Amino acid sequence: MKPNEALSRQLAEVRDQIDAIDARLLALLNQRAACAQRVGAIKAEHGEADVIYRPEREAQVLRRIREMNRGPLSDEGVVRFFREIMSACLSLERPLGVAFLGPLGTFSESAAVKHFGHAARLFPQDSIDRIFRVVEARHADYAVVPTENSTEGAIGRVMDLLMTTPLRICGEVLMRIQQHLLSRETALEKITKVYSHAQSLAQCHEWLSRMLPQAQRISVGSNAQAAQMAAGGEAGAAAIAGDAAAERYGLPRLAENIEDEPNNTTRFLVLGHQDAGVSGRDKTSLIMSAPNRTGSLVDLLMPFTEHGVSMTRLESRPARHTLWEYVFYVDIDGHRQDANVTQALTALEQRAAYLRVLGSYPAALY
Ligand SMILES: O=C(O)C(=O)C[C@]1(C(=O)O)C=C[C@@H](O)C=C1
């Protein structure tokens, strides 16, 4: 047999196997979708047709898949597949509407898709305030908003709006922020202008000084807008933005991963009208204020220690209505229905001047 005949025969054999597996996968996927539809019908019979998204159940499904995975596919890869499968199944009940900071191509869009999958309907908004308003008015089901960045810290406007919104936190998303230099030009030497959001220019400050010392840095409203501008074909123009913007505006990556701090990560919150149930690995976010006397913050934190609750974040913000008074944003491990968290919150209620639980939700998977 000629060598290329052997090649064709062997390939045909494996491809036949792949075709047979695909047929089984397709049948199984549709069986799963039919089960999800039955779940939807059961929820409707019990008057819960509105609450089709169950973050705690999704977290459990994805954790179980990750634990069962034996490769060769990566854990992150299989989680991504199952994220999309659940997104498609859920959309048979009704596609969810998700509001986030636009335009399309931002890291916020990537966070929304990472959490809800591609079957969600995307509602890009032009400000953080608008995101809260459209979900509060039920023009969209859920909001995805940035709350903190590992290099830049808390996002003040989100913290302030959390204080007054009736929305509940029902999830969190972690996004590694990888910045690229995007351009239609084919060589770094041709770049004379770099457009980006001020924060992204700052995150790539050292790289720009080293590699493009002569290029003018121009700050615009968002990375996605910068990519739109660089895609316009202006000679010498480049943008700093992420993968989503590169794909959305069809821009080649002239240099990849140019951020100075390689672990640059943003944490987003998912907000909706319902609480999430217990998933087994949860977090709880709350706002509290201390009575105005010596040692009161230390006093407030005591119940966490006494009941073995670990605190993952403590952030202070001006109370706004009273000069030099502060509110504290606290994230703890555990669900408010877990016994030790319930006990700590009950003790806290007696000590805090003000206490509000913003929500309990599954901890991000990756
Ligand atoms: O278990 C449910 O409640 C479902 O609706 C099914 C399902 C799934 O596809 O597994 C879909 C949507 C929910 O957010 C959680 C899980």
The ligand as an ORCA input file, in Angstrom:
! r2SCAN-3c Opt
* xyz 0 1
  O     -31.871     22.548     37.170
  C     -32.538     23.514     36.769
  O     -33.167     24.263     37.558
  C     -32.567     23.854     35.320
  O     -33.297     24.735     34.914
  C     -31.622     23.144     34.394
  C     -30.356     23.917     34.161
  C     -29.390     22.990     33.362
  O     -29.361     23.093     32.153
  O     -28.726     22.149     34.000
  C     -30.663     25.139     33.391
  C     -30.781     26.373     33.985
  C     -30.545     26.607     35.403
  O     -29.880     27.821     35.628
  C     -29.835     25.494     36.053
  C     -29.706     24.281     35.452
*
